[in-house]
Amino acid sequence: MKAQQWSMNLQGSNIIAFYRHEGNESVWEFGDIHGFPYHTSFEALQEAAQSCEMCKAVHASMCKMNKLCEESQLQEIKDLVGLPCGPLYIYRRPRLEYSALQNFSHDNGFSVLSAATQHRNTAIMLTSFGFSVTQDSPLAGRYLGRRVPADPMHGEVYHGLRSWLHRCIHEHGHRKSEDMALPSRLLDVSYEPNSTHSQVRLIENTESDVIYTALSHCWGSTQRLKATSATLDSMKRGISFESLPKTFIDAVIVTRHLGVKYLWIDSLCIQQDNTHDWQSEASKMAAIYENAVVTIAADRAHGDDEGFLGLRPQREYFRVSETMDDTVCSVLAFPIPTEVEAKGGFDTGLTDEPVSDRAWTLQERLLSTRTIHFGKSQIVTECRSHFVTEDGYCHPIPTDYLAQDSAWAIPDYEARAFREARQWRDVVGWYTRRQMTFPSDKLPALAGLAHKVNTIRNAGLEGDLDYLAGLWRSNLLEGLCWFAPRPCQPSKEYRAPSWSWASVDGPLLHGALGNHEDLAVVEDAYVRVPGRNRYGAVTAGWVQLRACCLQVEPVAQEVLGLNTEMVNVTFNGVCYSTTKVFWDHDSASFTTEEQDLTQFWVVPIAYSKPQAQHNTTERQCTGLLLQSLPGCERNEFSEEVFRRKGVVKFEGQCVQDIVDMEEAGNVRKIILI
């Protein structure tokens, strides 16, 4: 069909024919985007909306876009390219092609675009629509998306979940965990056909190949039921449904519908008042989630009393027709939020869910082989190869952090060290943006993931412990370069050395050093772990460095941002200015510190080499801002002892002088605690 035949009257009745059109002709192109005429103006669309269901839906969606523009929520776009104007064009949304979807043609919907007022060669996406079908539609093999009923317990939903779980187990090729540690206790949620469904019971697990689901959830402010030494025996005799929190009841319902007999819930399967039992089970956390047949994530629930199987918002669809084997079938089109279409990603639709804000649940998601997320608006299925929403949005998982062939298992040391540092930086960045009820959980809540990573690094064996309070010995210098872009809170009670990101609360970044040269040497490092979990809480730690030490001279009252100041550094009698400081704590600055300023020093860690592809010609240096602790050397350390206070960034001639200083051996040994 020729592009010119579409004219300006593309209607819902022939949108599928448009979608199937494979011709190369179009009348509007922006790079790979081939647009076809839709309406001559917004007014023409408004008029067509009176009699066309598709145009009505498009018009309603575009009105929301216009409202955002009027409210200046899209001011940056308005300033850059102007507002949309002129004719409206329609184009096919790209198909996502990868092996996990080989059984689907994965027709993906359409978008409406217009030129911008200030840059006519710039297209502005006005709205997008996706396609979905019912579970029993003859087109179910062609379209990945499914109708999203208001009731997540609808029969179509469970049929789809069981089908996905079967396909993932048998077709996606995920390797089984080499760590076969299993939970010591499970909930038996099975029932006899003629018996009551209203009871579950806690069992001691003795099976070596047990199949179970695991729950990822927010506990909430109240926990009216948990395993303790006082409740354990009664829970083994049976737990009535009436005594279970709503989230636990919903998890039992889902587990039963999936045909699984056992369910693991942390607060019911671990004795909460028994330190020995808690540490023992926590040390198996990686294996518990990885070995679960599927993790049930109660994403939408703020606490266990809320549940996650409540009604979802009613979706609005308009129907279009498609013929298959001489049978006319219905395809359901629905508006896609602009932020999803523009950004996407493997956490689309989950970032605003309560579970995504909790620290413990990050490792639960990353450790799980497969997860079913129950969100406010729809269900998401996720495994180590793909992320698919109920309505058909699909995104491949960019990096399987726990695969045996991931960066942590690459035999080439230099390549592995570079990639593993980047991946762990990602994890820490995500983790530090999350909240936790008990500050002492800062390291324990990531211990399962750290355990798994260390096992992969050592080819499936426990090996020597390379983990140091949230950092890795193999790239410790780069790990020390974390910084706080916004003010952080110091921990009120000791939980990590000052050089560990776990010593503060707040979002953190790791300044990637890229192609760099070290300016310091790690002589030794140590952390004291009192419990059975070697990746958990620590009570002490230190790092011994051999490095240059530069005297600090503050620049009065020159503040660059929320958490930065400028300082001068002095060495060899030369003063170098404009060094940027990122303080670790929101209360720290040179003007508020009571100690003598002569106690502050900068220790250069590494410098980045110039990179032509990034148009950088100067070497940039990253260092640690330290405060000396006089008197500590008279105790257990013979070297000078320092506490970390922040990170500094500087460039220019002083970098070369520091390099010369380091090469000349003008260094000394220090201890960071």
C-alpha positions in Angstrom: 0.0 0.0 0.0 1.4 3.4 -1.0 2.1 5.9 1.7 0.1 8.6 -0.2 -3.0 6.4 0.1 -3.2 7.1 3.8 -3.9 10.7 3.2 -4.9 12.5 6.4 -7.7 10.1 7.5 -6.0 7.2 9.2 -8.7 5.7 11.4 -8.9 2.9 14.0 -10.5 0.5 11.6 -7.4 0.3 9.5 -4.6 0.9 12.0 -3.7 -2.8 11.9 -3.4 -2.7 8.1 -1.1 0.3 8.6 0.9 -1.7 11.1 1.3 -4.6 8.7 2.4 -2.3 5.9 5.9 -3.3 4.9 6.5 -0.7 2.2 9.4 1.5 2.3 7.6 4.7 1.2 6.7 7.4 3.6 6.2 11.1 3.5 8.0 12.1 6.7 11.3 10.7 8.0 13.5 11.5 11.1 16.4 9.1 10.9 15.0 5.6 11.3 11.5 6.9 12.0 9.2 6.6 9.0 6.0 8.6 9.6 2.7 8.5 7.7 0.2 11.3 7.6 -2.5 11.1 10.3 -4.2 14.6 10.7 -3.4 18.0 9.3 -3.7 19.6 12.7 -4.7 19.2 16.4 -8.0 20.8 15.5 -8.6 18.2 12.8 -7.9 15.4 15.3 -10.3 17.0 17.7 -13.1 17.0 15.1 -12.3 13.4 14.1 -12.5 12.4 17.8 -16.3 12.9 17.6 -16.8 9.9 15.5 -13.6 7.8 15.7 -12.8 5.7 18.8 -9.1 5.7 18.0 -8.9 9.5 17.4 -10.9 10.0 20.6 -8.3 8.1 22.6 -5.4 9.8 20.9 -7.0 13.2 21.4 -7.5 12.5 25.2 -3.9 11.4 25.5 -2.6 14.5 23.7 -4.7 16.8 25.9 -2.8 15.4 28.9 0.5 16.2 27.1 -0.7 19.8 26.3 -1.6 20.3 30.0 1.9 19.3 31.0 3.3 21.9 28.5 0.9 24.6 29.9 2.0 23.8 33.5 5.6 24.2 32.4 6.4 20.6 33.5 8.1 20.2 30.1 9.7 23.7 30.2 13.1 22.2 29.2 11.7 20.7 26.0 9.8 23.9 25.3 12.9 26.0 25.6 15.0 23.6 23.5 12.8 22.8 20.5 9.5 24.6 21.1 6.0 23.2 21.1 4.5 20.7 18.7 2.8 22.2 15.7 1.5 21.4 12.2 0.5 18.0 10.8 0.4 14.9 13.0 2.1 11.8 11.8 1.9 8.2 13.0 4.6 5.6 13.1 5.1 2.0 14.2 6.7 1.5 17.5 9.9 -0.6 17.1 9.7 -4.3 17.8 11.9 -5.8 20.5 13.8 -8.7 19.1 15.6 -11.2 21.3 15.7 -14.9 21.9 13.2 -15.0 24.8 10.5 -13.6 22.5 11.2 -15.8 19.5 7.6 -17.2 19.7 6.1 -13.8 19.4 6.1 -11.4 16.4 5.7 -8.8 19.2 3.8 -6.1 17.3 4.3 -3.2 19.6 1.8 -0.5 18.9 2.1 3.0 17.4 3.1 6.6 18.3 1.9 10.0 17.1 4.5 12.7 16.4 4.6 16.3 15.2 7.3 18.7 14.2 8.6 21.3 16.7 8.0 25.0 16.3 11.6 26.1 16.7 13.3 23.1 15.1 11.2 21.7 12.2 13.6 18.8 11.7 12.9 17.7 15.3 10.1 15.3 16.0 8.1 15.5 19.3 6.4 12.4 20.5 2.9 13.3 21.5 1.5 10.0 22.6 2.0 6.3 22.2 -0.4 3.3 22.2 0.4 -0.4 22.8 -1.4 -3.5 21.6 -2.7 -6.3 23.8 -5.2 -9.2 23.5 -7.1 -11.5 25.8 -5.5 -14.7 27.0 -7.8 -16.9 24.9 -7.5 -14.8 21.7 -6.4 -16.5 18.5 -3.8 -13.7 18.3 -2.2 -14.6 21.7 0.8 -16.0 19.9 1.3 -12.8 17.9 0.9 -10.2 20.6 2.9 -10.4 23.9 0.6 -8.0 25.7 -2.5 -9.2 27.6 -5.6 -7.3 28.7 -5.1 -6.1 32.2 -8.3 -6.8 34.2 -9.0 -4.8 37.3 -8.9 -8.0 39.4 -5.4 -9.5 39.6 -7.0 -12.8 40.6 -8.8 -13.1 37.3 -8.5 -16.5 35.7 -6.7 -15.0 32.6 -4.0 -13.6 34.9 -3.2 -16.9 36.6 -3.3 -18.8 33.3 -0.7 -16.3 32.0 1.5 -16.6 35.1 1.5 -20.4 35.0 2.4 -20.3 31.3 5.2 -17.9 31.8 6.6 -19.9 34.7 6.6 -23.1 32.7 8.2 -21.4 29.7 10.9 -19.8 31.8 11.8 -23.0 33.6 12.0 -25.1 30.5 13.0 -22.7 27.7 15.0 -19.7 29.1 18.1 -21.8 30.0 18.8 -20.3 33.4 21.5 -22.3 35.2 20.7 -23.8 38.5 22.5 -22.4 41.5 25.7 -24.2 42.6 24.9 -23.3 46.2 22.2 -25.7 47.1 21.6 -24.3 50.7 17.9 -24.4 51.4 15.8 -22.7 54.2 15.6 -24.6 57.4 11.9 -24.0 57.6 9.0 -23.5 55.2 5.3 -22.9 55.2 3.3 -25.9 54.0 0.4 -24.2 52.1 -1.0 -27.3 50.5 -4.5 -28.6 51.2 -6.5 -31.7 50.6 -9.4 -31.4 48.1 -12.0 -32.0 50.7 -10.4 -30.1 53.6 -10.4 -26.5 54.7 -8.2 -24.0 52.9 -7.9 -21.8 55.9 -4.8 -23.1 57.6 -1.1 -23.4 56.9 1.7 -24.7 59.0 5.4 -24.3 59.6 7.6 -27.3 58.9 11.2 -28.1 59.4 12.6 -28.7 56.0 14.5 -32.0 55.4 14.2 -32.3 51.7 17.2 -31.6 49.4 15.2 -30.8 46.3 12.2 -29.0 47.7 10.2 -26.7 45.4 9.0 -23.5 47.1 8.2 -19.8 46.4 9.7 -16.9 48.4 8.0 -13.6 49.4 9.7 -10.2 49.0 7.7 -7.6 51.0 7.7 -4.5 53.2 7.1 -5.5 56.8 5.5 -2.2 57.7 5.3 -0.5 61.1 3.6 -3.4 62.8 4.4 -7.1 62.7 1.5 -8.9 64.5 2.8 -12.4 63.6 6.4 -13.6 63.5 8.4 -16.6 64.5 9.8 -16.5 68.0 10.8 -19.1 70.5 7.4 -18.6 72.1 5.4 -19.0 68.9 7.4 -21.6 67.0 5.7 -24.8 68.3 2.2 -23.4 67.8 3.0 -22.4 64.2 4.1 -25.9 63.5 0.7 -27.2 64.7 -1.0 -24.8 62.3 -1.6 -21.1 61.6 -5.1 -20.0 60.8 -5.8 -17.6 57.9 -7.4 -15.2 60.2 -4.2 -14.6 62.1 -2.1 -14.1 58.9 -1.5 -10.5 57.7 -3.2 -9.8 54.3 0.1 -9.8 52.4 0.9 -13.3 53.7 -2.6 -14.5 52.8 -2.2 -13.2 49.3 1.2 -14.9 49.0 -0.4 -18.2 50.0 -3.1 -17.7 47.4 -0.6 -17.1 44.6 1.6 -20.0 45.6 -1.4 -22.3 45.5 -2.5 -21.0 42.1 0.9 -21.7 40.8 0.7 -25.3 42.0 3.5 -25.0 44.5 3.3 -26.7 48.0 5.7 -24.6 50.0 6.2 -20.9 50.7 9.2 -19.1 52.4 8.5 -15.9 54.4 11.4 -14.5 56.3 9.5 -13.3 59.4 7.7 -16.7 59.8 10.5 -19.0 58.8 13.4 -17.4 60.8 13.3 -17.1 64.6 13.3 -13.3 65.1 14.5 -13.5 68.7 17.2 -16.0 68.2 20.5 -14.4 67.1 22.1 -17.8 66.2 19.1 -18.8 64.0 18.9 -15.4 62.4 22.6 -15.3 61.5 22.5 -18.9 60.2 19.5 -18.3 57.9 20.7 -14.8 56.8 24.0 -16.4 55.7 22.0 -18.5 53.3 19.9 -15.6 52.0 21.5 -15.7 48.5 20.7 -19.4 48.0 17.2 -19.1 49.5 16.1 -16.6 46.9 18.0 -18.0 44.1 16.8 -21.6 44.7 13.1 -20.5 45.0 11.2 -21.5 41.9 9.8 -18.0 41.8 9.8 -15.0 44.2 6.5 -13.3 44.8 7.1 -9.5 45.2 4.4 -7.6 47.0 5.5 -4.4 45.3 2.4 -2.3 45.9 2.0 -3.0 49.7 3.6 -0.5 52.2 3.2 -3.1 54.9 2.0 -6.7 55.5 -1.5 -5.6 56.5 -2.2 -4.2 53.1 -2.0 -7.2 50.8 -1.2 -7.0 47.1 -4.2 -8.7 45.3 -6.6 -5.7 45.6 -8.3 -4.2 42.5 -6.2 -2.3 40.0 -7.3 0.9 38.1 -9.7 0.0 35.3 -7.9 0.2 32.0 -9.3 2.1 29.0 -9.0 0.4 25.6 -10.3 0.9 22.1 -10.8 -2.0 19.9 -9.3 -2.5 16.4 -9.8 -5.4 14.2 -7.4 -7.9 12.6 -8.1 -10.9 10.4 -6.4 -14.2 11.1 -7.2 -17.3 9.1 -10.4 -15.6 7.8 -11.5 -14.9 11.3 -12.0 -11.3 12.5 -10.3 -10.8 15.9 -10.1 -7.9 18.3 -6.9 -6.1 19.3 -7.0 -3.9 22.4 -5.1 -0.6 22.1 -4.2 1.4 25.2 -2.3 4.6 26.0 1.3 4.2 27.2 2.6 6.8 29.7 5.0 9.2 28.1 7.8 8.5 30.6 7.6 4.8 29.8 7.8 5.4 26.1 10.6 7.9 26.3 12.8 6.2 28.9 11.8 2.6 29.5 14.1 0.2 31.3 14.1 -3.0 33.2 12.4 -1.3 36.2 9.6 0.4 34.3 6.5 0.8 36.4 8.3 -0.4 39.6 10.3 2.6 40.8 7.4 4.2 42.5 6.3 1.0 44.3 6.8 0.7 48.0 9.0 -2.4 47.8 11.4 -0.5 45.5 12.1 1.9 48.3 13.3 -0.7 50.8 16.9 -1.7 51.2 16.4 -5.4 52.0 14.4 -6.0 48.8 17.1 -5.0 46.4 19.2 -8.1 47.0 16.0 -10.2 47.0 15.2 -9.0 43.5 18.8 -9.4 42.2 19.2 -12.8 43.8 16.0 -14.3 42.6 16.1 -16.4 39.4 12.6 -15.3 38.5 10.1 -12.9 40.1 6.5 -12.0 39.8 5.9 -8.3 40.7 2.4 -7.4 41.9 2.2 -3.6 41.3 -0.5 -1.0 41.7 -1.4 -1.0 38.0 -0.3 -4.4 36.7 1.9 -7.5 37.1 5.5 -7.7 35.9 7.3 -11.0 35.3 11.1 -10.9 35.5 13.8 -13.4 35.1 17.5 -13.2 34.3 16.9 -12.7 30.6 13.9 -10.4 30.4 11.4 -8.1 32.0 7.8 -8.1 30.7 4.8 -6.2 32.0 1.4 -7.6 31.8 0.4 -5.2 29.0 3.3 -6.2 26.9 6.2 -3.8 27.6 9.3 -5.8 27.3 12.9 -5.1 28.1 15.9 -7.4 28.1 17.9 -7.5 31.3 21.1 -5.6 30.3 23.4 -7.5 32.7 22.8 -10.6 34.7 24.7 -9.7 37.8 24.6 -13.2 39.2 25.3 -15.3 36.1 28.3 -17.6 36.1 29.6 -15.9 33.0 29.1 -12.4 34.4 31.8 -9.8 34.9 32.7 -11.4 38.2 33.6 -14.7 36.5 35.6 -13.4 33.6 39.0 -15.1 33.7 40.9 -12.1 32.3 41.8 -10.2 35.5 42.0 -6.7 34.1 38.8 -7.0 32.1 37.0 -8.5 35.1 38.3 -5.9 37.5 37.0 -3.1 35.4 33.6 -4.6 34.8 33.1 -5.9 38.3 33.9 -2.5 39.8 31.3 -0.9 37.5 28.6 -3.4 38.4 29.2 -3.1 42.1 29.1 0.7 41.8 25.6 0.3 40.2 24.5 -2.0 43.1 25.7 0.4 45.8 24.2 3.4 44.0 20.8 1.7 43.8 21.1 0.4 47.4 22.0 3.7 49.1 18.9 5.4 47.7 16.7 3.0 49.6 15.4 3.1 53.2 15.7 0.8 56.1 14.0 0.6 59.5 17.0 -0.4 61.5 20.3 1.4 60.6 22.3 -1.5 61.9 21.0 -3.5 58.9 23.1 -1.5 56.4 25.6 -4.3 55.7 23.4 -7.3 56.6 20.8 -6.2 54.1 23.3 -6.6 51.2 25.1 -9.6 52.7 23.4 -12.2 50.6 24.3 -10.4 47.3 27.9 -9.9 48.5 28.1 -13.6 49.4 26.9 -14.6 45.9 29.2 -12.3 44.2 32.2 -13.5 46.1 31.3 -17.1 45.3 31.2 -16.3 41.6 34.5 -14.5 41.7 36.1 -17.6 43.2 34.6 -20.0 40.5 31.9 -21.4 42.8 34.1 -21.9 45.8 34.1 -19.9 49.0 37.7 -19.0 48.6 39.4 -16.2 50.5 37.1 -13.5 51.7 37.6 -10.4 49.4 34.8 -8.4 51.0 35.6 -5.5 53.3 32.5 -3.7 54.8 30.8 -3.1 51.4 34.1 -2.8 49.3 36.2 -5.3 47.5 39.9 -5.8 48.2 40.7 -6.4 44.5 39.7 -2.9 43.6 39.8 -1.2 47.0 41.4 2.1 45.8 38.6 2.8 43.4 36.1 1.6 45.9 37.3 4.2 48.4 36.3 7.0 45.9 32.6 7.0 46.7 31.2 10.4 47.4 27.9 12.1 48.5 26.5 14.5 45.9 24.0 15.6 48.5 24.4 15.9 52.3 24.4 12.5 54.1 23.7 11.6 57.7 26.5 10.0 59.7 25.5 6.7 61.5 24.6 7.4 65.1 26.1 4.1 66.2 29.2 2.4 64.8 28.5 0.1 61.9 31.4 0.5 59.5 34.8 2.3 59.2 34.7 5.8 58.0 36.2 4.7 54.6 33.2 2.5 53.9 30.0 3.9 52.3 28.1 1.9 54.9 29.1 4.5 57.5 26.7 7.1 56.2 23.0 7.3 55.2 22.0 8.8 51.9 22.4 8.5 48.1 26.0 7.9 47.1 27.9 7.9 43.8 31.1 6.3 42.8 33.2 8.5 40.6 34.3 6.1 37.9 38.1 6.6 37.4 38.0 5.0 34.0 41.4 4.7 32.4 43.5 5.7 35.4 46.8 5.3 37.2 47.0 4.7 40.9 48.7 7.2 43.2 48.4 5.1 46.3 49.1 1.5 47.3 47.0 -0.6 49.6 49.4 -2.3 52.0 46.8 -4.2 54.0 43.1 -4.1 55.1 41.0 -5.7 57.7 37.5 -5.8 59.1 36.2 -7.5 62.2 33.0 -9.5 61.7 31.7 -10.8 65.0 28.8 -13.0 63.8 28.5 -16.1 61.7 27.7 -14.2 58.5 31.1 -13.1 57.1 29.4 -10.6 54.9 27.3 -9.0 57.6 27.8 -6.4 60.4 31.3 -5.3 61.3 32.6 -3.9 64.6 36.0 -2.5 63.4 38.1 -2.1 60.4 41.1 -0.4 58.9 43.0 0.2 55.7 46.8 0.7 55.5 47.8 3.0 52.6 51.2 4.1 51.3 50.6 7.5 49.7 51.4 11.2 49.4 49.9 13.4 52.1 49.0 17.0 51.2 48.3 19.8 53.7 44.9 21.5 53.3 44.2 25.2 53.3 40.5 26.1 53.1 39.1 28.8 50.8 36.8 31.0 52.9 33.1 30.7 52.3 33.2 29.7 48.7 30.5 27.1 48.4 29.8 25.5 45.0 26.7 23.4 45.7 24.8 21.4 48.3 27.7 19.5 49.6 30.9 21.1 48.1 33.5 23.6 49.1 36.8 24.7 47.6 40.2 24.2 49.2 43.8 24.8 48.5 46.4 22.0 48.9 50.0 22.6 49.8 53.1 20.5 49.3 56.8 21.1 48.7 56.1 24.8 49.6 53.7 25.3 46.6 50.0 26.1 47.1 47.5 24.8 44.5 44.0 26.2 44.5 40.5 25.3 43.3 40.2 21.8 44.7 36.6 20.7 45.0 35.5 19.0 48.3 32.5 16.6 48.7 31.9 16.2 52.4 30.6 12.8 53.6 28.3 14.4 56.3 25.8 17.2 56.0 27.2 18.8 59.2 30.8 18.8 58.1 32.7 21.8 56.6 35.9 23.7 57.4 33.8 26.4 59.1 32.0 24.0 61.5 34.8 21.7 62.4 36.1 22.4 65.9 39.5 20.8 65.3 42.6 22.6 64.2 42.7 22.9 60.4 46.3 21.5 60.4 44.7 18.1 61.1 43.2 18.0 57.6 45.0 16.3 54.8 44.4 15.2 51.2 45.6 11.8 50.1 45.6 11.4 46.3 44.2 8.0 45.2 44.4 8.0 41.4 44.3 10.2 38.4 42.4 9.6 35.1 44.3 9.8 31.9 43.2 12.2 29.1 40.7 10.6 26.8 40.4 11.9 23.2 36.9 10.4 22.7 35.6 12.4 25.7 37.5 15.6 24.7 39.4 15.6 27.9 43.0 16.9 27.7 43.8 17.3 31.4 44.4 14.7 33.9 41.9 14.7 36.8 42.8 13.5 40.2 40.6 12.0 42.9 41.7 12.0 46.6 40.4 11.5 50.1 40.0 14.3 52.6 41.2 13.0 55.9 41.4 14.2 59.5 44.3 13.0 61.6 43.6 11.4 65.0 46.6 12.2 67.2 47.2 9.7 69.9 45.8 6.6 68.1 49.3 5.6 66.9 50.3 5.1 70.6 47.6 2.4 70.8 47.4 -0.5 68.3 48.9 1.3 65.3 52.4 2.5 64.7 51.5 4.6 61.7 49.6 7.9 61.7 45.8 7.3 62.0 43.2 9.2 60.0 39.4 9.3 59.7 37.8 9.9 56.3 35.8 13.2 56.0 35.2 13.4 52.2 36.5 13.3 48.7 38.4 15.9 46.7 38.6 16.5 42.9 41.4 18.5 41.3 43.2 18.9 38.0 45.9 21.0 36.4 49.6 21.3 37.1 49.3 20.0 40.6 48.4 16.5 39.2 51.7 16.2 37.4 53.5 17.5 40.5 51.8 14.8 42.6 52.8 12.1 40.1 56.4 13.3 40.3 56.2 13.3 44.1 54.8 9.8 44.2 57.4 8.5 41.7 60.2 10.1 43.8 59.0 8.1 46.8 57.8 11.1 48.8 55.1 9.0 50.4 54.3 7.6 53.9 52.3 4.9 55.4 49.0 5.8 57.1 46.0 4.0 58.6 42.4 4.8 57.8 39.8 3.7 60.4 
